[in-house]
């Protein structure tokens, strides 16, 4: 572990040369405001986000940059250690390839860039000390629909200037070359199984139709962002006949507008399911067939468009076991160094 | 009918009080969630009342769903025991009905509307049996509304009209949602009115616009100094039609931080409303006298 270096006290500036596709400041997210329409926000793949900080020696929840599919170009004003986790997007320094999942250094005046994502969807870029933006409602995360948090409430643009903070962990910034063990990296596949618990308004669907929904293979559509993931390619749902309840609306998929759980799977007009994620719209008038379990939400953040997805029904006990397994994985990350 | 409890994965308990909208169902939702919040139960992280349902997010490592459900069932059973009242506030919102900005927007999206040759106001007036738009605006603005849910996006209120069901306005949503809606548009879909807190997509009919901001992360206007979001579930809203001159004057007053939003504390009694749904809302609105 490197001794504390008095020249490294945060306040390095990072100039956004190119913003990438969608690059936002994110952390663990906020809670307690969903009843007012403010969703959690925060890194979609929380495991890779935390791994980036722990690998680098930052505090576990220091703010990072979440980079979707095509990374930014960032020029640093002073030597800065950096770690990139999550999607396979090879980091480059002044164009020279460096290793992902490894602590690297970007020199004064040098530019950090990225190759295209060859697997996964979102890279997490931790910089020593974290990204220094103001906390809003307990988090530095960007909530784009509400223009709140992060850097000016929005994705980065060319010309933006960020500063590094002082959220370094007790052990100090890690040495260059420290690597994230393979076993602690998020698996990035072209096919994924998502475990879900049926419920909410699944009774609106004819049983055979729901059974088919759970056996079909779906394809991640191009509308796959922080609000939600739209899936295509399956058979439309068949609804149970009814007299529309007062206030619900005429479409068989309408409900009296209600709250949407994070991870819930809504199916507007029975056609293309949408899985809500951390920037979720907090409520609305579409029925939901169930909810992806908490342990599989990180996985969704790493699904690029065209990934094949299947749903697997699990019980609450199975969901809680998966949750415990994820907590154990996180604990191994915390004690890896 | 008892409430229906259903899991939203391993972290949410979703409770549907009623499939259909009613003031009664909303009242149960708001009273149960208020009591749950007061109990400050460890592990409960988000308490979200909605129109005729509510949702609780929890940490299953701290509280089991069975324990949480037992708590909620006990609370709901207790609510029937007393005369349900709600301590809340009544607020008067100026609305410029038929304004040029929502008009320009609705003209851009006529191809997504069920009646492309009418404006949204003309369509809604006809669908609810009013002779003209003026009478419809009178119906929309004469009686108060309950904020029955805040959400979709940050700070957007869903509002339910405090009248007998036979007089309740109902308007279908657009056939396909618009990709644009002006900020602060007063909209309508199904049996709910709303105010769009931010510019963006939307499927509700557009009736007008309010000059008073309801969401500002910078918290500039005086009425957003305490918190960036104005509305809370349970608020009571009265719309007041204004013309272009008054709209402009209020916009300027808001910009100078001199606009006072008429607001008064009030106690709402469901039993008194149900006993006389025609007259009781008028007594609620009396609280606003002297606030303008």
Interface residues (C-beta under 8 A of the other chain):
Chain A: X31 X32 X34 X35 X36 X37 X38 X136 X143 X145 X146 X147 X148 X149 X153 X196 X197 X199 X200 X245 X246 X247 X248 X249 X250 X254 X255 X256 X257 X258 X259 X261 X262 X263 X264 X281 X282 X283 X284 X285 X288 X290 X291 X292 X293 X294 X316 X319 X320 X323 X327
Chain B: X6 X7 X8 X9 X10 X11 X12 X14 X16 X18 X19 X20 X21 X22 X33 X45 X46 X47 X48 X49 X50 X51 X52 X53 X54 X55 X57 X60 X61 X65 X149 X150 X151 X152 X153 X154 X155 X156 X158 X165 X172 X173 X189 X190 X191 X192 X197 X198 X200 X215 X217 X228 X229 X231 X232 X233
